[in-house]
Amino acid sequence: MSTKHIHTAADLVRFRASIRIECGDCGSARTMSGVELVGACGAGSLVAARARMKCGRCGGKAARLAVLPPV
């Protein structure tokens, strides 16, 4: 199995992967598909998208991202 290099939201769409976003402050989590992430944050880098994320539960800005393989 090959290793995919996913650095942008567009890469998530191309490889049909998802992303798990977890709040570093309160621990709440959400899973988004690549298409959902592009709609919310654009097709740019995941680092830039992470900087824009804010927890809907506690308002924290300490998001942790994990790329999930395609289903």
BAKOLBA-256934 format. One record per residue (C-alpha): x, y, z; residue number from 1. Coordinates in nm, 4 decimals. Layout:
+----------+----------+----------+-----+
:        X :        Y :        Z :   n :
+----------+----------+----------+-----+
:        X :        Y :        Z : NUM :
...
+----------+----------+----------+-----+
***
This chain:
+----------+----------+----------+-----+
:        X :        Y :        Z :   n :
+----------+----------+----------+-----+
:   0.0000 :   0.0000 :   0.0000 :   1 :
:   0.1380 :   0.3394 :  -0.0944 :   2 :
:   0.1841 :   0.6354 :   0.1367 :   3 :
:  -0.0200 :   0.9414 :   0.0480 :   4 :
:   0.1171 :   1.2872 :   0.1189 :   5 :
:  -0.1796 :   1.4963 :   0.2253 :   6 :
:  -0.0954 :   1.8605 :   0.2893 :   7 :
:  -0.4030 :   2.0437 :   0.1592 :   8 :
:  -0.7797 :   2.0110 :   0.1733 :   9 :
:  -0.7709 :   1.9490 :  -0.2024 :  10 :
:  -0.5499 :   1.6433 :  -0.1358 :  11 :
:  -0.8204 :   1.5095 :   0.0978 :  12 :
:  -1.0745 :   1.5347 :  -0.1843 :  13 :
:  -0.8392 :   1.3785 :  -0.4401 :  14 :
:  -0.7630 :   1.0763 :  -0.2203 :  15 :
:  -1.1215 :   1.0566 :  -0.0823 :  16 :
:  -0.9906 :   1.0827 :   0.2738 :  17 :
:  -1.1492 :   1.2440 :   0.5775 :  18 :
:  -1.0107 :   1.4446 :   0.8646 :  19 :
:  -1.0760 :   1.4117 :   1.2367 :  20 :
:  -1.0668 :   1.7394 :   1.4256 :  21 :
:  -1.0307 :   1.7226 :   1.8030 :  22 :
:  -1.0315 :   2.0146 :   2.0452 :  23 :
:  -0.7150 :   2.0194 :   2.2549 :  24 :
:  -0.8955 :   2.2039 :   2.5348 :  25 :
:  -1.2213 :   2.0131 :   2.5944 :  26 :
:  -1.1711 :   1.6980 :   2.3843 :  27 :
:  -1.4793 :   1.7268 :   2.1641 :  28 :
:  -1.4279 :   1.5819 :   1.8163 :  29 :
:  -1.5722 :   1.5982 :   1.4678 :  30 :
:  -1.5038 :   1.4138 :   1.1450 :  31 :
:  -1.5264 :   1.5977 :   0.8136 :  32 :
:  -1.4885 :   1.4738 :   0.4583 :  33 :
:  -1.2506 :   1.6534 :   0.2256 :  34 :
:  -1.5441 :   1.8104 :   0.0409 :  35 :
:  -1.6878 :   1.9502 :   0.3660 :  36 :
:  -1.3500 :   2.0930 :   0.4644 :  37 :
:  -1.3025 :   2.2588 :   0.1240 :  38 :
:  -1.6482 :   2.4141 :   0.1582 :  39 :
:  -1.5709 :   2.5471 :   0.5063 :  40 :
:  -1.2054 :   2.6530 :   0.4738 :  41 :
:  -1.1139 :   2.6457 :   0.1049 :  42 :
:  -0.8727 :   2.4174 :  -0.0796 :  43 :
:  -0.5607 :   2.5541 :   0.0914 :  44 :
:  -0.3190 :   2.3931 :   0.3321 :  45 :
:  -0.4306 :   2.2018 :   0.6393 :  46 :
:  -0.2032 :   2.4208 :   0.8523 :  47 :
:  -0.3946 :   2.7313 :   0.7409 :  48 :
:  -0.7287 :   2.5564 :   0.7972 :  49 :
:  -0.6194 :   2.4485 :   1.1470 :  50 :
:  -0.5392 :   2.8097 :   1.2352 :  51 :
:  -0.8961 :   2.9118 :   1.1441 :  52 :
:  -1.0704 :   2.6396 :   1.3456 :  53 :
:  -1.2549 :   2.7203 :   1.6663 :  54 :
:  -1.4340 :   2.4721 :   1.8923 :  55 :
:  -1.8109 :   2.5108 :   1.8882 :  56 :
:  -1.8347 :   2.3738 :   2.2402 :  57 :
:  -1.5752 :   2.5687 :   2.4422 :  58 :
:  -1.4425 :   2.8268 :   2.1950 :  59 :
:  -1.0880 :   2.6864 :   2.2118 :  60 :
:  -0.8439 :   2.7305 :   1.9237 :  61 :
:  -0.6200 :   2.4288 :   1.9974 :  62 :
:  -0.7357 :   2.1943 :   1.7199 :  63 :
:  -0.5585 :   1.8630 :   1.6588 :  64 :
:  -0.5977 :   1.7113 :   1.3138 :  65 :
:  -0.5697 :   1.3487 :   1.2048 :  66 :
:  -0.6120 :   1.2296 :   0.8468 :  67 :
:  -0.8364 :   0.9235 :   0.8181 :  68 :
:  -0.8085 :   0.6772 :   0.5291 :  69 :
:  -1.0868 :   0.6506 :   0.2703 :  70 :
:  -1.3835 :   0.4325 :   0.3612 :  71 :
+----------+----------+----------+-----+
***
